[in-house]
Amino acid sequence: SKINPWSLQLCKKKAEKLHQELMDAGYVNVAQKYMLLEDVTARFRHPCILDLKMGKRQYADIDSDK
């Protein structure tokens, strides 16, 4: 799979900025992982994407499974 060069460049810049902020704040041993997603719309001329969530309840990431 190909990675969009522009996305990779932006990701690297953001990571460098975050790293510098953490170093300035004294967080020397902090490690974070990022996931770089592929642009699945790159081959389309006029892509149209719908991010649809259905249901009555919304849960936060930190909520338990109960």
Secondary structure, 3 states (H helix, E strand, C coil): CCCCHHHHHHHHHHHHHHHHHHHHHCCCCCCCCCCCCCCCCCCCCCCCCCCCCCCCCCCCCCCCCC
